[in-house]
Amino acid sequence: MKARVTVTLKNGVLDPQGKAIEGALKSLGVEGIAGVRQGKVFDIELGTADKAQAEAALKAACEKLLANTVIENYRVEIA
């Protein structure tokens, strides 16, 4: 079973890397960029066929390691 975990900063949390990317895009002549927020994507392969078990394991992984839940949100998608 495969899954994708997406981690993004919560609204209101400053994103200096996103601002740097936004500035770089503008300096490269890319027009129409109003703002950039960066995040992380984890593609994870699981050794279980039980969707509920996989989701529980992934949520635990996010809470313990993959996301800083004070400043980040995460979304789990199981394929």
PyMOL Python script that loads the backbone (N, CA, C, O; Angstrom):
from pymol import cmd

cmd.read_pdbstr("""\
ATOM      1  N   MET A   1       0.853  -1.167   0.000  1.00  0.00           N
ATOM      2  CA  MET A   1       0.000   0.000   0.000  1.00  0.00           C
ATOM      3  C   MET A   1       0.900   1.232   0.000  1.00  0.00           C
ATOM      4  O   MET A   1       1.918   1.274   0.691  1.00  0.00           O
ATOM      5  N   LYS A   2       0.511   2.224  -0.780  1.00  0.00           N
ATOM      6  CA  LYS A   2       1.287   3.455  -0.876  1.00  0.00           C
ATOM      7  C   LYS A   2       0.486   4.612  -0.305  1.00  0.00           C
ATOM      8  O   LYS A   2      -0.744   4.632  -0.361  1.00  0.00           O
ATOM      9  N   ALA A   3       1.217   5.574   0.247  1.00  0.00           N
ATOM     10  CA  ALA A   3       0.577   6.744   0.837  1.00  0.00           C
ATOM     11  C   ALA A   3       1.424   7.975   0.562  1.00  0.00           C
ATOM     12  O   ALA A   3       2.622   7.885   0.292  1.00  0.00           O
ATOM     13  N   ARG A   4       0.782   9.106   0.637  1.00  0.00           N
ATOM     14  CA  ARG A   4       1.470  10.390   0.516  1.00  0.00           C
ATOM     15  C   ARG A   4       1.071  11.244   1.710  1.00  0.00           C
ATOM     16  O   ARG A   4      -0.111  11.419   2.006  1.00  0.00           O
ATOM     17  N   VAL A   5       2.089  11.771   2.389  1.00  0.00           N
ATOM     18  CA  VAL A   5       1.867  12.677   3.510  1.00  0.00           C
ATOM     19  C   VAL A   5       2.368  14.054   3.073  1.00  0.00           C
ATOM     20  O   VAL A   5       3.516  14.201   2.653  1.00  0.00           O
ATOM     21  N   THR A   6       1.506  15.049   3.174  1.00  0.00           N
ATOM     22  CA  THR A   6       1.860  16.420   2.825  1.00  0.00           C
ATOM     23  C   THR A   6       1.856  17.248   4.099  1.00  0.00           C
ATOM     24  O   THR A   6       0.873  17.264   4.840  1.00  0.00           O
ATOM     25  N   VAL A   7       2.959  17.932   4.345  1.00  0.00           N
ATOM     26  CA  VAL A   7       3.110  18.759   5.538  1.00  0.00           C
ATOM     27  C   VAL A   7       3.270  20.213   5.090  1.00  0.00           C
ATOM     28  O   VAL A   7       4.127  20.525   4.263  1.00  0.00           O
ATOM     29  N   THR A   8       2.440  21.094   5.642  1.00  0.00           N
ATOM     30  CA  THR A   8       2.509  22.515   5.304  1.00  0.00           C
ATOM     31  C   THR A   8       2.462  23.348   6.579  1.00  0.00           C
ATOM     32  O   THR A   8       1.973  22.901   7.616  1.00  0.00           O
ATOM     33  N   LEU A   9       2.975  24.553   6.479  1.00  0.00           N
ATOM     34  CA  LEU A   9       2.916  25.468   7.613  1.00  0.00           C
ATOM     35  C   LEU A   9       1.480  25.920   7.837  1.00  0.00           C
ATOM     36  O   LEU A   9       0.718  26.095   6.886  1.00  0.00           O
ATOM     37  N   LYS A  10       1.120  26.107   9.093  1.00  0.00           N
ATOM     38  CA  LYS A  10      -0.212  26.613   9.424  1.00  0.00           C
ATOM     39  C   LYS A  10      -0.322  28.064   8.977  1.00  0.00           C
ATOM     40  O   LYS A  10       0.681  28.770   8.871  1.00  0.00           O
ATOM     41  N   ASN A  11      -1.557  28.504   8.717  1.00  0.00           N
ATOM     42  CA  ASN A  11      -1.785  29.898   8.362  1.00  0.00           C
ATOM     43  C   ASN A  11      -1.306  30.775   9.509  1.00  0.00           C
ATOM     44  O   ASN A  11      -1.497  30.446  10.679  1.00  0.00           O
ATOM     45  N   GLY A  12      -0.691  31.876   9.166  1.00  0.00           N
ATOM     46  CA  GLY A  12      -0.196  32.800  10.180  1.00  0.00           C
ATOM     47  C   GLY A  12       1.242  32.552  10.589  1.00  0.00           C
ATOM     48  O   GLY A  12       1.850  33.403  11.239  1.00  0.00           O
ATOM     49  N   VAL A  13       1.805  31.396  10.220  1.00  0.00           N
ATOM     50  CA  VAL A  13       3.206  31.105  10.530  1.00  0.00           C
ATOM     51  C   VAL A  13       4.056  31.673   9.396  1.00  0.00           C
ATOM     52  O   VAL A  13       3.798  31.404   8.223  1.00  0.00           O
ATOM     53  N   LEU A  14       5.062  32.453   9.750  1.00  0.00           N
ATOM     54  CA  LEU A  14       5.941  33.035   8.737  1.00  0.00           C
ATOM     55  C   LEU A  14       6.667  31.939   7.967  1.00  0.00           C
ATOM     56  O   LEU A  14       7.055  30.918   8.536  1.00  0.00           O
ATOM     57  N   ASP A  15       6.846  32.163   6.670  1.00  0.00           N
ATOM     58  CA  ASP A  15       7.482  31.183   5.794  1.00  0.00           C
ATOM     59  C   ASP A  15       8.623  31.864   5.031  1.00  0.00           C
ATOM     60  O   ASP A  15       8.444  32.241   3.874  1.00  0.00           O
ATOM     61  N   PRO A  16       9.796  32.028   5.662  1.00  0.00           N
ATOM     62  CA  PRO A  16      10.900  32.718   4.985  1.00  0.00           C
ATOM     63  C   PRO A  16      11.373  31.999   3.723  1.00  0.00           C
ATOM     64  O   PRO A  16      11.789  32.651   2.765  1.00  0.00           O
ATOM     65  N   GLN A  17      11.317  30.675   3.707  1.00  0.00           N
ATOM     66  CA  GLN A  17      11.736  29.948   2.504  1.00  0.00           C
ATOM     67  C   GLN A  17      10.748  30.209   1.366  1.00  0.00           C
ATOM     68  O   GLN A  17      11.157  30.372   0.217  1.00  0.00           O
ATOM     69  N   GLY A  18       9.466  30.248   1.678  1.00  0.00           N
ATOM     70  CA  GLY A  18       8.467  30.575   0.668  1.00  0.00           C
ATOM     71  C   GLY A  18       8.670  31.969   0.110  1.00  0.00           C
ATOM     72  O   GLY A  18       8.538  32.183  -1.095  1.00  0.00           O
ATOM     73  N   LYS A  19       8.995  32.929   0.986  1.00  0.00           N
ATOM     74  CA  LYS A  19       9.256  34.302   0.542  1.00  0.00           C
ATOM     75  C   LYS A  19      10.487  34.358  -0.362  1.00  0.00           C
ATOM     76  O   LYS A  19      10.498  35.090  -1.352  1.00  0.00           O
ATOM     77  N   ALA A  20      11.526  33.583  -0.023  1.00  0.00           N
ATOM     78  CA  ALA A  20      12.729  33.544  -0.855  1.00  0.00           C
ATOM     79  C   ALA A  20      12.423  32.967  -2.232  1.00  0.00           C
ATOM     80  O   ALA A  20      12.911  33.466  -3.246  1.00  0.00           O
ATOM     81  N   ILE A  21      11.613  31.913  -2.260  1.00  0.00           N
ATOM     82  CA  ILE A  21      11.217  31.313  -3.545  1.00  0.00           C
ATOM     83  C   ILE A  21      10.395  32.303  -4.356  1.00  0.00           C
ATOM     84  O   ILE A  21      10.591  32.436  -5.564  1.00  0.00           O
ATOM     85  N   GLU A  22       9.481  32.993  -3.700  1.00  0.00           N
ATOM     86  CA  GLU A  22       8.666  34.008  -4.377  1.00  0.00           C
ATOM     87  C   GLU A  22       9.551  35.085  -4.994  1.00  0.00           C
ATOM     88  O   GLU A  22       9.355  35.460  -6.149  1.00  0.00           O
ATOM     89  N   GLY A  23      10.531  35.589  -4.227  1.00  0.00           N
ATOM     90  CA  GLY A  23      11.447  36.598  -4.751  1.00  0.00           C
ATOM     91  C   GLY A  23      12.261  36.085  -5.917  1.00  0.00           C
ATOM     92  O   GLY A  23      12.478  36.809  -6.889  1.00  0.00           O
ATOM     93  N   ALA A  24      12.719  34.834  -5.834  1.00  0.00           N
ATOM     94  CA  ALA A  24      13.514  34.248  -6.915  1.00  0.00           C
ATOM     95  C   ALA A  24      12.689  34.100  -8.183  1.00  0.00           C
ATOM     96  O   ALA A  24      13.176  34.372  -9.280  1.00  0.00           O
ATOM     97  N   LEU A  25      11.444  33.670  -8.036  1.00  0.00           N
ATOM     98  CA  LEU A  25      10.576  33.531  -9.213  1.00  0.00           C
ATOM     99  C   LEU A  25      10.360  34.881  -9.892  1.00  0.00           C
ATOM    100  O   LEU A  25      10.410  34.993 -11.116  1.00  0.00           O
ATOM    101  N   LYS A  26      10.118  35.897  -9.073  1.00  0.00           N
ATOM    102  CA  LYS A  26       9.919  37.237  -9.637  1.00  0.00           C
ATOM    103  C   LYS A  26      11.174  37.739 -10.325  1.00  0.00           C
ATOM    104  O   LYS A  26      11.087  38.360 -11.385  1.00  0.00           O
ATOM    105  N   SER A  27      12.353  37.480  -9.739  1.00  0.00           N
ATOM    106  CA  SER A  27      13.602  37.930 -10.363  1.00  0.00           C
ATOM    107  C   SER A  27      13.904  37.168 -11.649  1.00  0.00           C
ATOM    108  O   SER A  27      14.649  37.653 -12.500  1.00  0.00           O
ATOM    109  N   LEU A  28      13.329  35.979 -11.790  1.00  0.00           N
ATOM    110  CA  LEU A  28      13.490  35.205 -13.021  1.00  0.00           C
ATOM    111  C   LEU A  28      12.476  35.598 -14.091  1.00  0.00           C
ATOM    112  O   LEU A  28      12.477  35.054 -15.196  1.00  0.00           O
ATOM    113  N   GLY A  29      11.621  36.544 -13.749  1.00  0.00           N
ATOM    114  CA  GLY A  29      10.645  37.030 -14.724  1.00  0.00           C
ATOM    115  C   GLY A  29       9.336  36.276 -14.742  1.00  0.00           C
ATOM    116  O   GLY A  29       8.519  36.486 -15.638  1.00  0.00           O
ATOM    117  N   VAL A  30       9.113  35.404 -13.777  1.00  0.00           N
ATOM    118  CA  VAL A  30       7.845  34.685 -13.701  1.00  0.00           C
ATOM    119  C   VAL A  30       6.801  35.658 -13.168  1.00  0.00           C
ATOM    120  O   VAL A  30       6.932  36.181 -12.061  1.00  0.00           O
ATOM    121  N   GLU A  31       5.768  35.893 -13.962  1.00  0.00           N
ATOM    122  CA  GLU A  31       4.762  36.882 -13.590  1.00  0.00           C
ATOM    123  C   GLU A  31       3.524  36.231 -13.004  1.00  0.00           C
ATOM    124  O   GLU A  31       3.254  35.052 -13.236  1.00  0.00           O
ATOM    125  N   GLY A  32       2.777  37.014 -12.245  1.00  0.00           N
ATOM    126  CA  GLY A  32       1.510  36.555 -11.707  1.00  0.00           C
ATOM    127  C   GLY A  32       1.620  35.802 -10.381  1.00  0.00           C
ATOM    128  O   GLY A  32       0.634  35.238  -9.906  1.00  0.00           O
ATOM    129  N   ILE A  33       2.806  35.787  -9.783  1.00  0.00           N
ATOM    130  CA  ILE A  33       2.979  35.102  -8.494  1.00  0.00           C
ATOM    131  C   ILE A  33       2.537  36.054  -7.383  1.00  0.00           C
ATOM    132  O   ILE A  33       3.113  37.128  -7.210  1.00  0.00           O
ATOM    133  N   ALA A  34       1.519  35.656  -6.641  1.00  0.00           N
ATOM    134  CA  ALA A  34       1.004  36.494  -5.556  1.00  0.00           C
ATOM    135  C   ALA A  34       1.579  36.075  -4.208  1.00  0.00           C
ATOM    136  O   ALA A  34       1.613  36.882  -3.279  1.00  0.00           O
ATOM    137  N   GLY A  35       2.028  34.839  -4.087  1.00  0.00           N
ATOM    138  CA  GLY A  35       2.602  34.361  -2.839  1.00  0.00           C
ATOM    139  C   GLY A  35       3.004  32.907  -2.971  1.00  0.00           C
ATOM    140  O   GLY A  35       2.445  32.167  -3.780  1.00  0.00           O
ATOM    141  N   VAL A  36       3.981  32.501  -2.167  1.00  0.00           N
ATOM    142  CA  VAL A  36       4.455  31.114  -2.184  1.00  0.00           C
ATOM    143  C   VAL A  36       4.551  30.629  -0.743  1.00  0.00           C
ATOM    144  O   VAL A  36       5.090  31.322   0.120  1.00  0.00           O
ATOM    145  N   ARG A  37       4.029  29.448  -0.493  1.00  0.00           N
ATOM    146  CA  ARG A  37       4.189  28.754   0.788  1.00  0.00           C
ATOM    147  C   ARG A  37       4.818  27.413   0.452  1.00  0.00           C
ATOM    148  O   ARG A  37       4.318  26.704  -0.421  1.00  0.00           O
ATOM    149  N   GLN A  38       5.885  27.055   1.114  1.00  0.00           N
ATOM    150  CA  GLN A  38       6.552  25.787   0.823  1.00  0.00           C
ATOM    151  C   GLN A  38       6.182  24.758   1.873  1.00  0.00           C
ATOM    152  O   GLN A  38       5.751  25.095   2.976  1.00  0.00           O
ATOM    153  N   GLY A  39       6.359  23.500   1.510  1.00  0.00           N
ATOM    154  CA  GLY A  39       6.041  22.412   2.424  1.00  0.00           C
ATOM    155  C   GLY A  39       6.881  21.193   2.109  1.00  0.00           C
ATOM    156  O   GLY A  39       7.879  21.272   1.392  1.00  0.00           O
ATOM    157  N   LYS A  40       6.461  20.064   2.657  1.00  0.00           N
ATOM    158  CA  LYS A  40       7.187  18.812   2.459  1.00  0.00           C
ATOM    159  C   LYS A  40       6.196  17.747   2.000  1.00  0.00           C
ATOM    160  O   LYS A  40       5.034  17.740   2.405  1.00  0.00           O
ATOM    161  N   VAL A  41       6.681  16.848   1.146  1.00  0.00           N
ATOM    162  CA  VAL A  41       5.873  15.707   0.697  1.00  0.00           C
ATOM    163  C   VAL A  41       6.663  14.439   0.952  1.00  0.00           C
ATOM    164  O   VAL A  41       7.835  14.342   0.585  1.00  0.00           O
ATOM    165  N   PHE A  42       6.013  13.456   1.588  1.00  0.00           N
ATOM    166  CA  PHE A  42       6.621  12.159   1.851  1.00  0.00           C
ATOM    167  C   PHE A  42       5.802  11.100   1.127  1.00  0.00           C
ATOM    168  O   PHE A  42       4.603  10.968   1.374  1.00  0.00           O
ATOM    169  N   ASP A  43       6.436  10.345   0.236  1.00  0.00           N
ATOM    170  CA  ASP A  43       5.804   9.192  -0.394  1.00  0.00           C
ATOM    171  C   ASP A  43       6.261   7.969   0.390  1.00  0.00           C
ATOM    172  O   ASP A  43       7.454   7.673   0.462  1.00  0.00           O
ATOM    173  N   ILE A  44       5.302   7.264   0.975  1.00  0.00           N
ATOM    174  CA  ILE A  44       5.614   6.179   1.897  1.00  0.00           C
ATOM    175  C   ILE A  44       4.964   4.884   1.419  1.00  0.00           C
ATOM    176  O   ILE A  44       3.792   4.866   1.044  1.00  0.00           O
ATOM    177  N   GLU A  45       5.730   3.816   1.438  1.00  0.00           N
ATOM    178  CA  GLU A  45       5.194   2.499   1.103  1.00  0.00           C
ATOM    179  C   GLU A  45       4.994   1.731   2.403  1.00  0.00           C
ATOM    180  O   GLU A  45       5.906   1.640   3.225  1.00  0.00           O
ATOM    181  N   LEU A  46       3.811   1.185   2.582  1.00  0.00           N
ATOM    182  CA  LEU A  46       3.455   0.485   3.816  1.00  0.00           C
ATOM    183  C   LEU A  46       3.360  -1.012   3.572  1.00  0.00           C
ATOM    184  O   LEU A  46       3.009  -1.457   2.479  1.00  0.00           O
ATOM    185  N   GLY A  47       3.678  -1.776   4.601  1.00  0.00           N
ATOM    186  CA  GLY A  47       3.644  -3.225   4.491  1.00  0.00           C
ATOM    187  C   GLY A  47       2.357  -3.828   5.022  1.00  0.00           C
ATOM    188  O   GLY A  47       2.361  -4.939   5.553  1.00  0.00           O
ATOM    189  N   THR A  48       1.250  -3.099   4.881  1.00  0.00           N
ATOM    190  CA  THR A  48      -0.036  -3.615   5.340  1.00  0.00           C
ATOM    191  C   THR A  48      -1.095  -3.343   4.275  1.00  0.00           C
ATOM    192  O   THR A  48      -0.977  -2.395   3.498  1.00  0.00           O
ATOM    193  N   ALA A  49      -2.113  -4.170   4.246  1.00  0.00           N
ATOM    194  CA  ALA A  49      -3.227  -3.963   3.320  1.00  0.00           C
ATOM    195  C   ALA A  49      -4.433  -3.378   4.044  1.00  0.00           C
ATOM    196  O   ALA A  49      -5.447  -3.071   3.416  1.00  0.00           O
ATOM    197  N   ASP A  50      -4.329  -3.225   5.356  1.00  0.00           N
ATOM    198  CA  ASP A  50      -5.411  -2.692   6.182  1.00  0.00           C
ATOM    199  C   ASP A  50      -5.342  -1.160   6.179  1.00  0.00           C
ATOM    200  O   ASP A  50      -4.431  -0.567   6.757  1.00  0.00           O
ATOM    201  N   LYS A  51      -6.315  -0.539   5.524  1.00  0.00           N
ATOM    202  CA  LYS A  51      -6.298   0.918   5.363  1.00  0.00           C
ATOM    203  C   LYS A  51      -6.366   1.646   6.706  1.00  0.00           C
ATOM    204  O   LYS A  51      -5.671   2.643   6.901  1.00  0.00           O
ATOM    205  N   ALA A  52      -7.189   1.165   7.624  1.00  0.00           N
ATOM    206  CA  ALA A  52      -7.319   1.817   8.929  1.00  0.00           C
ATOM    207  C   ALA A  52      -6.011   1.724   9.710  1.00  0.00           C
ATOM    208  O   ALA A  52      -5.600   2.688  10.355  1.00  0.00           O
ATOM    209  N   GLN A  53      -5.366   0.577   9.652  1.00  0.00           N
ATOM    210  CA  GLN A  53      -4.087   0.392  10.343  1.00  0.00           C
ATOM    211  C   GLN A  53      -3.017   1.298   9.727  1.00  0.00           C
ATOM    212  O   GLN A  53      -2.220   1.906  10.442  1.00  0.00           O
ATOM    213  N   ALA A  54      -3.011   1.379   8.403  1.00  0.00           N
ATOM    214  CA  ALA A  54      -2.042   2.231   7.715  1.00  0.00           C
ATOM    215  C   ALA A  54      -2.250   3.694   8.089  1.00  0.00           C
ATOM    216  O   ALA A  54      -1.290   4.408   8.375  1.00  0.00           O
ATOM    217  N   GLU A  55      -3.493   4.133   8.089  1.00  0.00           N
ATOM    218  CA  GLU A  55      -3.782   5.523   8.434  1.00  0.00           C
ATOM    219  C   GLU A  55      -3.363   5.838   9.872  1.00  0.00           C
ATOM    220  O   GLU A  55      -2.814   6.907  10.138  1.00  0.00           O
ATOM    221  N   ALA A  56      -3.616   4.928  10.781  1.00  0.00           N
ATOM    222  CA  ALA A  56      -3.218   5.125  12.178  1.00  0.00           C
ATOM    223  C   ALA A  56      -1.697   5.211  12.311  1.00  0.00           C
ATOM    224  O   ALA A  56      -1.180   6.049  13.050  1.00  0.00           O
ATOM    225  N   ALA A  57      -0.987   4.343  11.594  1.00  0.00           N
ATOM    226  CA  ALA A  57       0.475   4.350  11.646  1.00  0.00           C
ATOM    227  C   ALA A  57       1.036   5.645  11.077  1.00  0.00           C
ATOM    228  O   ALA A  57       1.987   6.205  11.623  1.00  0.00           O
ATOM    229  N   LEU A  58       0.450   6.123   9.981  1.00  0.00           N
ATOM    230  CA  LEU A  58       0.919   7.357   9.365  1.00  0.00           C
ATOM    231  C   LEU A  58       0.633   8.578  10.240  1.00  0.00           C
ATOM    232  O   LEU A  58       1.467   9.478  10.344  1.00  0.00           O
ATOM    233  N   LYS A  59      -0.535   8.608  10.864  1.00  0.00           N
ATOM    234  CA  LYS A  59      -0.843   9.713  11.770  1.00  0.00           C
ATOM    235  C   LYS A  59       0.131   9.725  12.944  1.00  0.00           C
ATOM    236  O   LYS A  59       0.575  10.791  13.369  1.00  0.00           O
ATOM    237  N   ALA A  60       0.464   8.553  13.467  1.00  0.00           N
ATOM    238  CA  ALA A  60       1.435   8.468  14.556  1.00  0.00           C
ATOM    239  C   ALA A  60       2.808   8.966  14.093  1.00  0.00           C
ATOM    240  O   ALA A  60       3.496   9.675  14.827  1.00  0.00           O
ATOM    241  N   ALA A  61       3.203   8.589  12.870  1.00  0.00           N
ATOM    242  CA  ALA A  61       4.483   9.038  12.322  1.00  0.00           C
ATOM    243  C   ALA A  61       4.514  10.559  12.175  1.00  0.00           C
ATOM    244  O   ALA A  61       5.533  11.194  12.447  1.00  0.00           O
ATOM    245  N   CYS A  62       3.403  11.132  11.749  1.00  0.00           N
ATOM    246  CA  CYS A  62       3.326  12.589  11.606  1.00  0.00           C
ATOM    247  C   CYS A  62       3.426  13.272  12.960  1.00  0.00           C
ATOM    248  O   CYS A  62       4.159  14.248  13.116  1.00  0.00           O
ATOM    249  N   GLU A  63       2.700  12.766  13.926  1.00  0.00           N
ATOM    250  CA  GLU A  63       2.685  13.371  15.262  1.00  0.00           C
ATOM    251  C   GLU A  63       4.061  13.262  15.935  1.00  0.00           C
ATOM    252  O   GLU A  63       4.457  14.157  16.682  1.00  0.00           O
ATOM    253  N   LYS A  64       4.781  12.180  15.675  1.00  0.00           N
ATOM    254  CA  LYS A  64       6.057  11.941  16.350  1.00  0.00           C
ATOM    255  C   LYS A  64       7.262  12.506  15.620  1.00  0.00           C
ATOM    256  O   LYS A  64       8.235  12.900  16.262  1.00  0.00           O
ATOM    257  N   LEU A  65       7.222  12.559  14.273  1.00  0.00           N
ATOM    258  CA  LEU A  65       8.431  12.895  13.529  1.00  0.00           C
ATOM    259  C   LEU A  65       8.223  13.788  12.309  1.00  0.00           C
ATOM    260  O   LEU A  65       8.923  14.788  12.151  1.00  0.00           O
ATOM    261  N   LEU A  66       7.286  13.445  11.461  1.00  0.00           N
ATOM    262  CA  LEU A  66       7.209  14.098  10.155  1.00  0.00           C
ATOM    263  C   LEU A  66       6.735  15.539  10.201  1.00  0.00           C
ATOM    264  O   LEU A  66       7.106  16.338   9.340  1.00  0.00           O
ATOM    265  N   ALA A  67       5.923  15.886  11.187  1.00  0.00           N
ATOM    266  CA  ALA A  67       5.384  17.245  11.268  1.00  0.00           C
ATOM    267  C   ALA A  67       5.585  17.807  12.672  1.00  0.00           C
ATOM    268  O   ALA A  67       5.462  17.096  13.669  1.00  0.00           O
ATOM    269  N   ASN A  68       5.893  19.090  12.725  1.00  0.00           N
ATOM    270  CA  ASN A  68       5.904  19.808  14.004  1.00  0.00           C
ATOM    271  C   ASN A  68       4.498  20.371  14.152  1.00  0.00           C
ATOM    272  O   ASN A  68       4.188  21.426  13.598  1.00  0.00           O
ATOM    273  N   THR A  69       3.660  19.681  14.885  1.00  0.00           N
ATOM    274  CA  THR A  69       2.231  20.018  14.920  1.00  0.00           C
ATOM    275  C   THR A  69       1.933  21.352  15.600  1.00  0.00           C
ATOM    276  O   THR A  69       0.792  21.814  15.564  1.00  0.00           O
ATOM    277  N   VAL A  70       2.916  21.971  16.208  1.00  0.00           N
ATOM    278  CA  VAL A  70       2.717  23.308  16.771  1.00  0.00           C
ATOM    279  C   VAL A  70       2.581  24.326  15.636  1.00  0.00           C
ATOM    280  O   VAL A  70       1.767  25.246  15.715  1.00  0.00           O
ATOM    281  N   ILE A  71       3.385  24.152  14.578  1.00  0.00           N
ATOM    282  CA  ILE A  71       3.387  25.136  13.488  1.00  0.00           C
ATOM    283  C   ILE A  71       3.007  24.548  12.131  1.00  0.00           C
ATOM    284  O   ILE A  71       2.889  25.288  11.155  1.00  0.00           O
ATOM    285  N   GLU A  72       2.815  23.228  12.052  1.00  0.00           N
ATOM    286  CA  GLU A  72       2.527  22.596  10.758  1.00  0.00           C
ATOM    287  C   GLU A  72       1.254  21.766  10.802  1.00  0.00           C
ATOM    288  O   GLU A  72       0.896  21.192  11.831  1.00  0.00           O
ATOM    289  N   ASN A  73       0.583  21.719   9.663  1.00  0.00           N
ATOM    290  CA  ASN A  73      -0.541  20.816   9.428  1.00  0.00           C
ATOM    291  C   ASN A  73      -0.042  19.667   8.562  1.00  0.00           C
ATOM    292  O   ASN A  73       0.957  19.802   7.856  1.00  0.00           O
ATOM    293  N   TYR A  74      -0.733  18.551   8.617  1.00  0.00           N
ATOM    294  CA  TYR A  74      -0.394  17.448   7.724  1.00  0.00           C
ATOM    295  C   TYR A  74      -1.664  16.822   7.167  1.00  0.00           C
ATOM    296  O   TYR A  74      -2.738  16.880   7.766  1.00  0.00           O
ATOM    297  N   ARG A  75      -1.492  16.213   5.981  1.00  0.00           N
ATOM    298  CA  ARG A  75      -2.607  15.528   5.319  1.00  0.00           C
ATOM    299  C   ARG A  75      -2.092  14.170   4.854  1.00  0.00           C
ATOM    300  O   ARG A  75      -1.027  14.076   4.243  1.00  0.00           O
ATOM    301  N   VAL A  76      -2.856  13.122   5.148  1.00  0.00           N
ATOM    302  CA  VAL A  76      -2.494  11.760   4.781  1.00  0.00           C
ATOM    303  C   VAL A  76      -3.424  11.297   3.671  1.00  0.00           C
ATOM    304  O   VAL A  76      -4.645  11.363   3.807  1.00  0.00           O
ATOM    305  N   GLU A  77      -2.841  10.829   2.571  1.00  0.00           N
ATOM    306  CA  GLU A  77      -3.619  10.284   1.443  1.00  0.00           C
ATOM    307  C   GLU A  77      -3.122   8.862   1.194  1.00  0.00           C
ATOM    308  O   GLU A  77      -1.932   8.642   0.969  1.00  0.00           O
ATOM    309  N   ILE A  78      -4.031   7.914   1.235  1.00  0.00           N
ATOM    310  CA  ILE A  78      -3.664   6.518   0.979  1.00  0.00           C
ATOM    311  C   ILE A  78      -4.194   6.115  -0.388  1.00  0.00           C
ATOM    312  O   ILE A  78      -5.374   6.285  -0.697  1.00  0.00           O
ATOM    313  N   ALA A  79      -3.288   5.576  -1.200  1.00  0.00           N
ATOM    314  CA  ALA A  79      -3.648   5.205  -2.581  1.00  0.00           C
ATOM    315  C   ALA A  79      -4.339   3.861  -2.608  1.00  0.00           C
ATOM    316  O   ALA A  79      -4.715   3.382  -3.678  1.00  0.00           O
TER     317      ALA A  79
END
""", "prot")
cmd.dss("prot")
cmd.show_as("cartoon", "prot")
cmd.util.cbc("prot")
cmd.orient("prot")
